[in-house]
Amino acid sequence: MRLSRIILGGLFGCGFALVAVAALMLIDMRRAPAPEPPAATAGEPLGPGTLIERKRGLLTPAIPPQYHYAPSAEITRASPRHRTAGLTWRSLVPPGDAPAPVVVLLHGAGRDGLSMLEMWQRVGRTRSVVLIAPEAAGQTWAAGDLDAGRIAAMLDAVAGMRAIDRGRVYLFGHSDGARLAALLLNRGIGPWRAAALHAGYGPAGRYRRNPSAGPLRLYLGERDHIFSVEGARASAAALAAAGHDTELHLIPGHTHWFYEIGPELAADAWRWFEQVDDPS
């Protein structure tokens, strides 16, 4: 009898201990922190527009043997220089009869249109895209270098070389050209369907509310020594608040240098332009 009581008492004690452990585990689970959100956020609304931030490690370029770039003789021969309404610009116009989409390319400080055309030439050739690269009057883009009249005259002139699809005119800018591209899109200066920027943006307080604002994507290297990640986030948030559906794509290990990543970035931006037209 005494032995049976000891056994029953032990079983009761074990059962109580198991219940207590289970209760403590449940409390711990309830107190556990929620899992971290994924790196890619799904369209956080910040006003009329949305903001998405993504990491793009697959775009990280190799470190170049030297930071030197000069346009090749081939791109110089292939892209004639034009002057329309006081604006100098170069073009690459692929052969064909069907109306072609257009990408207008804005170079960085101290560069010219050739540097942009060389980075985009593969997209222009393989996707039958007309490429136009206007050139700043000075070392950097100044107010008035590109106004609505000059942009329209440039598009009319290239339309005389080949039929263009005026509903599919896009904008891409690097560095100082990216700063200008964001402003042109925000102010509605030009017929832009969308704009993509690399390694550049404008001050967050400069953007105005625009109910018909087009979408925008900003690529920035996390090691960019001129434009910071924090500044890019502030500028992207301001663009979304102004009405643009905005994407910020951060590239780990990438710097401000465009001329190693250029062709891959052009291809990525072009795929996004196509998705803007056909989101399915």
N, C-alpha and C positions, 0 to 999 in steps of 0.2 A: 504493500500500500504506500509506504513511504517513498519507494522507488518510483512508483507511478506519479506521485505528486511532484517529485523532482523533475521528471520528464515533461509533464504537462506545464510546469512553471517555465522550463527552458523554452518550450515551443512558444508559449505566450510571449516570453521576452523577446525571442527572435522575431516574431510577427510584429510586435510593437516597434522594434528597431527598424524593420524593413519599411513600415509605414512612415516612420519619422524621416528616414533617408529619402524616401520618395517625395515627401512634402518639402524637404529642403531643396531637392533637385528642382522641383516645380518653381519654388521661389527664386532660385538662382536663374532659371530660364527666363522668368518674367523680368528679372533685373538685368539680364544680359543686354548689351548694346545692340542696336539694330545693325545689320550688315551695311557696309559702305556702299553708296550708290555706284553704278558703273561709270567708267570714264566718259562714255558718250551719253550725254543727257538728251532727252527727247523733247526738244522744242519748248523750253521754259518760256512762258509768256512774260514779257517785260513791258507790255503796252500794246500798241497796234501790231508790232512785230514780235518774232520769237528769237531766242538765242540758243544755239547749240555749241558746245565746246567738245572737241575731240582731240585725241593724241594720234599722230600719224607717223609712227615709227618706221613703217615701210618706205616712207619717202626720204628718210635720212640719207643724205648723199655721202659718198666717200670723201675723205679729206683730200683736196687737190694737192699735187706736188708743189705748186706755187700759186699764189693769188694774183694771177695776171690773166687778163683777157683782152683780145683785140679782134674785131670782126674779120672774118676770113675774106680772101679775095673773091671766093665763089659767091658769098652772099652779097658782096658789094656789086658784082656784075649782075646778079639776078634781080636786084631790087632798085629800079630806077627812082630818081629823085624828082619830085614835083613841087610846084609852088602854086597855091590857090588862095585867093583872098588874103594874101600876106602871110600865109602859113606854109612852111616847108614840111614835106612829108615823103615817106617812101612807101612802096607797096610790093607785095607779092600776090599776083593774081593767077590762080591755077586755071588751066584750060577747061572749057566746058560751056554748055549753053543754058543749063538750068539755073534759075536764080540761086545765088550762093549766099550762105550766111557770112557775116563780117565780124572780125575781132579787131578792135582798135587798141593798139599797144602803146602804153606810156612809159618811157624810159626813166631811169633814175638820174640823179644829179651827176653832171659831168659826162654823161653818155649821149648817144644819139639813137635814132631809130633802128640802125643796123643791129645793135646789140639785142633788141627785142625780136626782130625778124628772124635772126639766126636761131634763137631759142624756140621759136614757134614754127619754123619752116616745115618740120616733119608733119605737124598737125595740119598745116595748110595744104600740103601736098597729098597726104593720105585721106583727109576728110573733105577735100575740096572746099576749103575755107579761104575767103579773101582776107588778107592781112594788111592792115594799114598802120603805119608807125609815124605819127607826127613828131616834130622836133621842137624843143623849147628854143626861144629866142636867145636865152642866156644859159648859164650853167645849171640853173634850176628852173622849175616851172613857175611862172609869175601870173598874177591875176590878169586875165585878158588874153593870155597866149591861146587858150582854147575857149571860144565862146560859141553860142548856138549857131551863129551865122557861119563861122569858119568850119565847124563840124559838118553842117549841112552842105557847104560848098565842097568839102573834101569827099563826102559820100556821093554827091552828084557827079563829081569828076571820075571817081572809080567806077560808078555805074555806067559811064561811057566806055569803059574797057571791057566790062562783063556785067550781065544782069545780076543784081544783088537782091536778096530777100530783106526788105526794110523792116520786117517784123522780127528779124533775128540778127540784131546788131548788138554785140557784147563789148565789154570794156575790161581790159586787164592792165594793171599797173604795178611797177616795181619801185620800192623805196619812195622817193619824192613823187614818182608817177603814181604810186599807190595812194598817197595822200591826196593828190589831185583827183584820182578816179573816184574815191569815196565822196568827195565834195560834188563832183559833177553828177553822180548818181543821186545823191541826196537832194540837190537843188533842181533836178530835172533838166539839166543842161545837156541836151542830146537825147537820142532815141533809144537809150540803153534798155535791153531786156534784162540784163543782170551784169554784175561786176565782180571780178575776182582780183584780190590784192595780194602782193607778196612783200613782206618785210617793210611795211609802212602803213601808217594810218594818220588821221588828223586829230586835233584836240577834241575831247569828248564834248566840250561845250559849244562846238561850232555847228553841230547838226541841227536842222530844223525839222519840225513835224511835217511829214509828207504822206498824205493818205494814199497816194498812188505810187509809193516808193517801191523800187524793184529790189530783188534779193541780192545779198552780198556775201561773199566768202573771203575770209582773211587767213592767209597762211603766214605763220611766223615761226622762225627758229627759236628754240628755247635758249640758245646761246647768242642771240642777236645782241650786239653791243651798242646799237644805235636806238632801236625800238624795243622797249621792255615788254615782258609778258603782262605785267600789271597794267601798263598803259594800253596794251591791246585789249585787255578785258574791259577796261573802262570805256574805250572807244567803241567796242562791239556792243556793250550794253546801251550806250547812248544811241547807236544806230538802230538797235532793236526798239528802243523807246520812241525813236522818231518815226518808226513805221516799217523798217526793213526787216525781213526775215534774214537773220544774220547767223553765219557759221564762223567759228574761230577754230582753226586747225593748227595745233601746236606740233612742231616737228622736233623731236628730241635730238640733241647733238648738232643741230643745224645752226649756222651762223647767219649773218646778213648776206653772204656771198651767193649771188644768183646764178652764176655762170657754170656751176657744176650740176645744179639741180634743175636748171631751166627747162630742158626738153621733157623731163618726166613731170615737172610741175605743169607745163603747158598741156600735156596729155590729160593729166588729172583734172585741171580746170575745164578743159573742153568736155570731158565726160559729164562734169557737173552742169555745164551750160546745156548739154543735151537733155539732162534730167529735168532741168527747169522747164524746158519746152514739153517734155513728155514724162510727168512724174510717175506714170505706171511702169 
